[in-house]
Amino acid sequence: MKLFQQLLAAPAALGLLAPLVTNATELNINGVSHYSASSEEIKSISQFQDVHPTDWSYQALTKLAERHGCVAVSPKGRMTRYEAAALLNSCLGEIAQVNEVERRLIDEFGPELEVIKGRLDGIQASASGMDHSSMGHGEHGARTMIMGKTTFVVGGVNGITDREAVTFNYDTKLMAHTSFTGKDLLKTVVRTGNFNNMDPFGMMGDARLETAFNSSDALEVHRAYYQFPFGDNFNATFGAQLRQDDLLGVWPSAYPSDSILNVLTHAGANAAYSKAMGSGAGITYTGDNISASLAFVSEDGNDASQGFLTEEGSDDVTAQLAWVGDDFKVAAVYTTADGGNTTGDSDANDYDAWGLSAQYDLDNGISLNAGMGWKTPDEENDASDIEDETTWSIGVLWSDFGVEGNALGLAIGTAEGHRDDSGYDDPLAYEIYYSMAVSDNITVTPALFTIEQDGADDVTGGLVKTTFSF
């Protein structure tokens, strides 16, 4: 009871931080207005509500991008309005005459388009002494959009001996999106965080959070990759630091829009959508309603003693085929991973995996999401529980629940890969959260969850997550 009383008090305490964010925003205003001749003041490039997969504008942008092939990959998950406007701006160069829907999008994201096409040009021109307004499309040089996100998490769990204290952690990302032609993307993400790996919420914890990251407060490069289109229907991606889903044309789930438990963020196919990180490359074909991707990730690509495409290196190859309709997505995926295993011994990271996932959006703002996956190890070992496994998840996302901009999410799924063993408990994971947009740049998300464990007590917990976008 003490834990949840403390969690209930957390939003009030976090609310005291709002003045600090206001001051930071005011500094941004002064910097922007120094370069802007416009009388209309833009307080922040991320001052508006995020665009969710169930919003009409998100769906319209997705169809626009797929129809014209104006981005390297289809949007995955919610976007900031600035990201949505950047996507729209890229697509507008492919359109000779706008239709009614495209005109509505231009009206919807007018202020953000002004930032991209006006103020950033002004900043670059002032910095370089050049007049970019006289340059044609594709001749303006590099444009970089800087965004950031800091997440605070206050919470704790019951059910883990000596690990039940309430903790307060953070995760910060600074993201730079650079385009050289208006159609390509160089993405660089610097990240820092202080989640203890062995704590329940940490990357090795029993209740690992999707936002959990530990760099011992040091800055680390978390993403560094480049995407570009070629031909009429193809896009390519390569980079020294990327994640498996950065290389896929479709993410077949809108759940969650505000992630809590990491185990429920893999579209039900946890082994196939492993989100392996490392160096790699991929190619995506997009035509009409079809998306097909082939991706390669080397988890040891930066290590000369292992490298990529070697027997010693840990390599993952993923193929995805998806069908995208007006209000649904269906995707099949296959992944083969070797875990760097060269001995032929049983290894949990040496496997083949398949998955089938789908998303269906209703007209009332509800998105239904479900998926299932199968994993087959290269060599089984029953004594070490290295066996065939299945995973699944079902998630429901309700945008604008109660208040416009808020979202309710609830999900159930496998807490780990389920094995066909006598006496096995088939543990499940449950979560429910309510994401509240308390201001243009701050979202507060209380959440409750339960994670069952095979042969052990359930882990139950709660948290309050506060996200600052800037």
N, C-alpha and C positions, 0 to 999 in steps of 0.2 A: 504493500500500500504506500509506503514511504516513497518508493521510486516514482509512482505515477502522480503523487502529490507534487513532487519536484518538477515533473514534466509539465504539469498543468500551469505551473508558475513561470515556465521558461519563456512563452511568448511575450509576457509582460516585460521580462528582463531584456529580451532581444529588442523590444520596441524602443528601449532607451538608446539603441545604436542608430536610430533613424537620423538624428541631427548630424552625426558624423558623415553619413552618406550624403545628406543635403549639402554639407560643406564641400565634399569632393565633387559633387555635380556642379556647384557654383564655379569651382576652379575650371571645370571643363567648359562652362559657358564663356568665361573670360578668354580662354584659349581660342575657341571657335570664333567668337565675335571679333577678335583681333584681325582675323583674315576675311571676315564676311562683310560685304557691303549691303547685305539685305537687312531690312528693318525688322523682319520676323525672327524672333529668337528661338532657336532649337535648343532645348535644355539638355537633351542627351540623345545620342543616336539610337539608344535602346529604350526610349521613354515610353513606348507603347506596349500593349499587351502582346504576349507571344502568340504566334499563329499555330493552332493545333491541327492535327490531321483530320479532325471532324469539322473544321471550319470550311465554309464555302470557298474562301480565298485560297486555302491550302490545296484543296482539291482542284481548283481552277488552275493554280500555278503548276501543280504536278502534271496535269494534262497538257498544259502549254509547253512545259519543258520536254515532255516525252514526244509531243507532236513535232517540235522544231529541233530537238536534239541540241538545245542551247546550254546545257550543263553537263558536266562529266558523269554525274550519277543522279538518280532521282532523289528528291528529298527524303530523309529518314527521320522520323520523329518530329517533334515540334521545332519550329524555327522562330527566331526573333523577327520582328517586323523589318529590321534592317537587313537580315539575311534574305527575307522574302523579297524585299525591294531590290536587292542586288541580283537575285535570280530573275526578277521581272525585267530589270534593266538589261541584263544579258540577252534575254529573249526578244526584247523589242527591236534589237538590231536585225532579227531574222524576219520581221513582219513589215510588209509594204503598206498594208492598210489594216487598222485595228477593227475588230468586231465589237459587239456590245459587251461581251464578257471581258475582253481585254481592256476596253475603255473603263469599265467598272473597276478593274484592278488598278489601272493608272490613277483613278480618282481615290481609291482606297489607300494607296501607298504614295500619294503625292508628296507629303512632307519628307518621307524617307528618300524618295527619288531625288528630291531637291538636294538633300545632303550628299548623295552619291555623285550626282552630275554637276552640282554647283559648288558646294563648300569644299569638297575634297580637291576639286580642280583649283580652287582659289588658294588652298593651303600649299599645294604642290607648286603652283605658279610663283607664289611668294617665296617659297623656299629655294626654288631653282632660278628665279629671275626670268622665267620663260612664260610666254603667253600661250597656254594650252588651248585656249578657246579657238585659236586659228588652226589647230591640228585636226585632221580627219580621224574617223574611227579606226582604231588599231594603230594610230601613230602617236598616241598621247603618252606613251611610256607606261611604266608600272604604276598601278594604283593599289594602295594597301589600305585595308579596313581593319582597324584594331577593335577587338571586343574583349570583354573579360567577365568572369563569373567567380564569385566566392560563395562557398557553401559552409554554413555553420551547422553542426549536428550536436544536439544535447540529448542524451538518452542512455538507456541501460537495459539489461536483461535480467531475468530470473531463470535459474536452472543450470548455471555453470558455477561450480565451486570456486571461490576466491576471485571471481570475475564479474561480480554483480554491482560494482560501484557505478554511479552515474558519471559519465565522461562528457567532455566538451572538446570537439575536434573541428578542424577546418580543412577545406580543400579549395585551392585557388587555381584557376586556369586563365592565362592570357593568350588570346588567339589572334593571329595575324593572317588575313586572307589577302593574297596579292594576285592581281591579274595583270598580265602583260599584253594581252590581245583583246580583252573583254569577254573571252569565251573560256580561257584556261583558268587554273587555280593553283597557286602555290600556298599550301597550308602549313603554318608553323604554330605549334602550341607549346607553351612553357607552363609547367605545372609544379605545384608544391603542396605539401600536406603533412599532417602530423598524426595520422591514424596509426596506432600501434598494431603491427601486423598480427600479433598473437592475441589481441583483445577480441571480444566477440564481434565487433563491427569491422575489424581489420581484414586485410586481404587473405589471411590464413584463418580467420575466425569462424565460429559456428554460425554466426548471424552476419556474414559479410554483407556490407552495403555496397551498392553500385558506385557511390561517390567516394568510397574509402580509398585513400592514396597516402602512401608514406614515403617521404623523401627526407625525413628528419629535418624539415624546414628549409631544405636546400632547393634551389630552382633546378629543374630538370627538363630537358627537351622531351616532350611526350608525343609529338607528331612532327614529322617533316616529310612531306610528300608533294608530288606535282601531278595534276590531272589536266588532260587536254583532249579535245575532240579531233578525229581524223575521219576522212570520208564523210558519207552522208549519215551513217547510223552508228558509228563506233566512237568509243571513248577509251582512253588508256590512262592508267595510273601507275606511278612507280615512286618509291621513296626509301630512305634509309631507316625511317621509324614510322610505322603505320600499324593499323589493326585490321584484322580480316574483314570486318564489315565496311571499312573505308573503300574496299575494292569491289563491293557488290552493288549491282544496279538497283536492287530493291531490298528494303527491310520489310518483311511481311507481317508487321505488327505495329499498331499504334500504341500498344500498352508496353510499358507505362509512359505517361507523359512527364511524370515526376518520379524518378526511380527511387525505390527503397531497397528491398532485398535483391542482391545481385543474381541469385539463382532463378528469379522470375523475369529476367531480362533477355533470355535467349530464344524467344519465340517458340518455346517448347522443345526445341531440338538442341539441347545443351552441348552435345559433343560435335555435331555438325556445324553449329554456329558457336564455335569455341571462343571466338574473339581473340585468337592468337595474335601476339604482337611481335614485331621484328622488322626486318627489311623485306621488301617484296615488290610485286608488280601484278597488274591485272588488266583485263580488257573486258568491256561491256558492249554488247549489241542491243540497240533499242529500235524497234520498228513496230508501228501500230500499237497493239496491246502487249507485245512480247518483249521481254527483257531476258537476256542471257549473259551470264558472266563466268569468267574463268579467272581464278585468283591463286596466287602463290605467296606464301609467307615463310620466311626463314627466321626462326627464333634465335639462331646463332649466327646470323649474317655479319655481325660486327666482330666476331671472334676468329682470328686467323688460325687458331688450332682446330676449329670446327668448320666455320664458313657456311655458305649456302650451296645447295646442290652437291653435297658430299655425303658419303656414308655416315660420317660422324655428326654432321649437322642435323638439327631438328627442323624438318620441313613439313609444311601443311599445304595441300592443294585442295581447292574448293571449286566446285562447279554448281551454278545455280540457274534454274529456268523458272521464270515467273510469268504469270498472266495478270495484267492490271486492267480492271474495268472501271466504270464510272464511280462505283461505290464499294469496290472490293479488290482484294489482292490475294492471289494464291501462288505459293512458291514451293518448288521442290529443290532440295539441296543435297549434295554429296561431298563429303570431306574424307580425304585419306591423310593420316598423320603417322610419322615414323618415330617421333620422340627421340631421334638420334640413336635408336637402338640398332647396334651392329652385331649383337651376339646371338640373336634368335631367341633369347630368353623372353619369358612373359613380361610385358611392360604395359601399364595402364595407359601410357601415352602413345602406344603403337597400335593403331586401330583404323577401321573404316567405319564411317557413320553416315546415316541418311536422315532426312527430315522432311516433313510436310507441314506447312503453316499457312494460315489464312486470316484475313482481316475483312470484316464486313461493317460498313458504316450505315447506321439508320438515319432517317431524316431528322430525328429529334435530338441529335447531338450525342447519341450513344454509339460507341464503337465496340464491336464484339471481336475478340481475338482468341485464336486457339492454335495449338501446334503440338506435334508429336515427333519424337526422334528415336532412332535405333542405333546402337553402338556395338560393333563386333571387334574384340581385340584380335591382334594377329596371332597371339599365343595365349590360350587360356590357362589360368592357374586358380583352381577353386579354393585352395588354401589361403591365397592372398586376395580373394574376392575379385580377381580379374576375370570377368565373365561377360557374356552378353548382357546388355542393359537397355532399358527403355526409359524415356523421359517424356513428360507432357506438361502443358500448362494451359489454363483458361483465364483470360483477363477481360475485364469490362471497364471501359473508360467512359465517363459521362462528363462531357465538357459543359461549361456554363451551368453547373449544378448549383441551384440556390441563388447564386449571384453570377452575373456575366464576368467571365475571366477566371472563375474558379473551376476546379475539376475534382470529381470523385473517382477514385480508382479502387478496384478490389480484384484479387486474383487468388487462385489456388493452383498448385502444381507439385511436381515431384521435388523433394528436398535433396535428392541425389539420384543417380541412376539406379532404377529398380532391377533387382536380380530375381531369377526364378529359383529361389532357395527355400527349402522347408524351414518354417519358423521365422522367416524374414518379415520385418514389420511393415515394409513398404512405406517409409516415412514421407509425409507431405509437408508443404510449406503454405502458409496462408498470410495474406496481408491486406490491409485496408488503409487508405490515406485520403486526406482531403487537402488539396492544394488551394491556398487562399492568396489571391493577388491583393495584398494590402496597400500597395502603391504601384506606380508605374514600373519601378525597378526592384521591388522587394516582394518575394513570395514566401509565405510561411506555410509549412506542411507538417501537421501532426500525423503520426502513423502508429498503428498497432500491428503486431505480427506474432505468429507462432511457427516454430520450426520443429517438427517431430524428428526424433533420432531413433535409429534401430537399437533396441536393447537398452535405452537410456531415457531419462526424463526429458520431456519437451522443453525447448527453450522458448520462453515468451518474453516479449519486450515492447517497449514503446520509445518513441523519439519525437523531437520537434526539429525539423530541418528548415533553416532559413536561407534563402538564396538571394544574393545581391547580383544584379546584372548591370554592367556598365560598359 
